[in-house]
Amino acid sequence: MQVSVRVAMRRSFLHTTQCTCRQFFCVHHFDRHDCERTKDTNNYRETFVLIGNYFGKDYSTYEVGSKGHIRRIGARDHVALSKVAFGYTRVGLTTNNQKTQESVHIIMAILFKSAEYTADRCFVDHINGCHWDNRVSSLRWVTPKENAIFANGRPVSVQHKDTGAFELFDSINNLSGL
């Protein structure tokens, strides 16, 4: 029997159709948690914090919100976020007439979760597995080992070439019997 394997891990197959959470690049049926759980059910106001000096760059004209939005100080509109490979979001910030792309989840973790940062816990993880979800409640600091486990311990979907039917396995290791 011939099978084709789609691995829903950080560096592999990602859906390009729109998910129920209305986000592109979703690995919805193959992720640690269903994306339905990532919908923002709390209707709270977004708290904005000044970005300031970030890795030696002066972004004092920008502020970031607790829901992952970034805006210029005094502006009502958010700065546009762009999706890059694997569903992560980046934002173009300008300082001294130079525009640089920064990862939104890292900015969020540094500004809102700095108390949890340690020398061991130096990687930012999306708790729900959805890389575009940059809300404070969905981010945490993890160790490199934990980050590797979360990235590689993803379920795998197998599509049979003959029938086109999909079957879900806990991990790539469980496919060895096929």
N, C-alpha and C positions, 0 to 999 in steps of 0.2 A: 504494500500500500504506500503510495506517495503522499506526503504531506508538505505543506508549506507552513513555516513557523513565523508568527508575528510576535515579537517580544515587546511588551509594553514597559520598557525601561527608559531611563533618562536619555540614552543615546541610541534609540532605535525607532521602530515604527510608531507614528503618531497619526491619529485620525485627522483628516483635513476637512471633514464636514463639521457643521455646527452641532454642538452638544446641547443637551437640555438646559445647561447653565449659560447658553448663548456665548460660549467662548470657543474660538477656533483652537486647533491643535490639542484637543482634549483626548485623553486616554480613558474615557469615561467608564467603559465596562471592564476595564482591565487594571484599574488602579487600586491602591490600598483602601480607599474610601470612595463611595459613589459621589460624583460631583454635585448631586442634588443637595448633599449636606453642606456644600460650600456656599450656597446662596446666602446672601446677607439678610437673615431674618430679623436682625436687630435694626430698628429704624432710628438709630442714634445719630446725633450730629457729629460730624467729623471734626476732630481736634487737630489743629495745625500747629506744627513746631518748626522753628527756623532751622534750616539746614546748616548755615554758617560755614565753618572751615571743615572741609571734608577731604581727607587725605592730601592736605597741603594746598587745596584749591579753595578759593573764596567764593562760596555760593550763598552769600548773605542776602541776596535778592530773591531767594527761593525759600519756600516752606513746603513741608510734606505733611499730609494728613494721615490720620490713623486708619483710613480705609485704603491707603496706598496711592492717593492722588497727589500730584505735585503741581504747584502754581507759583507764579511770581507774587511777591508781596504786594498787596493792594489790588490784585486782579481777581475777578470773580471766576474766570474760566481756568480750567486745568490745562497744564502743559500736556501735549499729546504724547502718549506712550507708544512705543513701537515693540512689536513682538519679534524676537529673534529665535534662533534655533532652539528646539525642545520646549517652546512655549514660555520662556522667560521674557519679562518685559524690561525694556531699557528706556531711558529718557535722555534727551539731548539738553544739556545745561550749558549756558554760556557764561564765561567769566573772562574778563580782559579781552573781549572780542574773539575768543577762541571757544568753539563749541566742542564739548566732549560727551560721549555716551557713557552713562552710568547705570548699573543694575539697580532697579528699584528695590528689590527684596533686601539687598545689602544695606542700602541707605536706611530703609525702614528698621532693620534689626539694630543697626548702630544707634539710631536716634531713639527708638522706643524700647529696645530690649538690652541696652548696654549693661545693665546691672547683672544680667545673666551670663555675659561674656566672660570666659576665662581663657587661659593659655591653651587648655585642653579642648575646650568647646569653642572652636574657631570657625566652624562651618554653619551656614544658615540653611535650615531645612524647612520645607513647606509641610506642615503637619498633615494636611489633607492630601498631599501629593499633587495638587494642581498648581503648576509653576506660575501661572498668571495671577493667582490669588495672593496679593501682597498686603492683606489686612494684618494688623498687628496680632490678632488672635490666631492667625494661621501660620505664624513664623516662630521658630525657636532655634537656639544655638545647640549644635551637636558636635560630638567628636568626629574626627575623620573616619574612625571605624564605624560609628553609627551611621554616618552619611553613606558609606559604601554599602552597608547592610540594607538601608532603606532604598538605595538606588538599584541594587541588584536583586533584592528579594521580592521582585514584582511578579504578579501572576502572568501567565503566558496563554495566549489564545492560538489555537491551531485550527487551520482551515484545511479540510480534506479536499484535495484537488479534484477527485472524482465527483463527490456529492456537493461540494461547496458548503457543507455544514461546519459550524464552528464548535470547538470543544475547549473548555477552560481548564488549565492546570495551575497548581499552586506556584510552581517555579519551573525553570528550564530543566532542572535535574529530574523532575517527574516525567519528562518526555523520553527518557532514555529507553523505555520499554517499547517504544513505537518502532 
